[in-house]
């Protein structure tokens, strides 16, 4: 029961719920979450840490990216599917999915680096 209490606590935040539902479709890196969600990098990292500690997600290094995915637990996948079905207003999630289909890891990494370089130049 303790495991499910931790998972439910992790999913109690709207951004973490969005992140978990996005991970149902494919593994994502931090820069992809940054491109999809309008929240700061430190917040994304904190949310990923909470979800990892709860046993909801895991991560692995793939080249230059750290990629997050749902743990391979059928009960968790089934629970998230049922939870998604129960959500009445799916507008935000549908918009996330449209964005996710257009997104590539390489593209968001390049875009992030370009934004950071422009910000650095404008601050000089």
N, C-alpha and C positions, 0 to 999 in steps of 0.2 A: 504494500500500500504506500510506503514511503516514496517509492519511485514515481508513482502516479501523482502524488501530492506535489513533488518537485516539478514534474512536467506541467501540471496544471498551473502552478505558480509562474513557470516560465512563459506559458502561453497567455497569461493574464494581461500582458501589455499588448496594445494594438500593433505596434511595430514588430514585436517578436512573433505575433500570430501571423502577420503578413510574411515575415521572413520564413517561418516554418512552412506556410502554404506554398510559397515560391519554391522551396526546396523539394516539394513533392514532385516537381517537374524536372529539375536537373540540379546538379551541384553548382554552387555559385561561390565566387571569391568576394572579398570585401569591396573591391572597386565596382563589381556588378551590383552589389547591394547599394552602394553609393549612387550609382546611376539610376536605380529603380526607386529608392526611397529618398525622400527629401529630409534626411537627418545627417548630422555630423558624423565624421569618421569615428571619433571617440565613443559616440553613442552606439554606433554599429558594433564596434569592438566589444563594448560592455555587454550589449545584448547577446552577441555570439558567445561570450564567456558564460553568461547565465544559462544559455541554452545547452552549451557543452557540459557544464557542471550538473545540469538536470538530467543528463543522459539522453537528451533529445536529438542532438546532432554530434557529428564527429568531424575531424578535419585531417587533411593530408596535404603535404607539399607536392605540387605538380609543376615542375619547372620553376618559374619565378613567382608563381601564385600559391597561396594557401587556399585550398578549396574546401568548402563546407558542404556537408551532405547530411541528410537524415540518417540516423542509425538504421541498420537493417533489422528492424523489429516489426514483424507483421502487425502486431497489436497497435503500435504507434501509427503506422501507415493507415490502418483501418480507422483508428480513432480520428486522425486528421481528415480522412475522406468523409466520415460521418459528420464531423464538425463543419466542414465546408458546406455540405448539403444543408445543414441546419441554419446557416447564416442567411438571413432573409435578404439583406441588401448586399449584393455581390459586386456592386459598381467598382469599388476600389480594387478588388481582386481581378476583375475583368480588365481594368486599365493596366494593372501590373502585368498581366499575361500578354497583353498587346505589346507592351514595352519589352518584356522578356524575349518575345519572339524576334524582335529587331536587334537585340543586344548580343554582342560578341565580347568575350573576355579581352581579346586583343584591342578591340575598338574602345572599350571603356577605359582600359589602361592607358592607351594613347591619349584619349580625351582628358583624363585626369592629369597626366603629365603636362599636357599643353596648357590647361587651366592654371596649374601651379607655376609654370614658367611665366605666363602672362601676368599673374599676380605678383610674382617676384620682380619682374621688370617694372611694373607700375608702382611698386613700393620703393624703388631705387631713385 
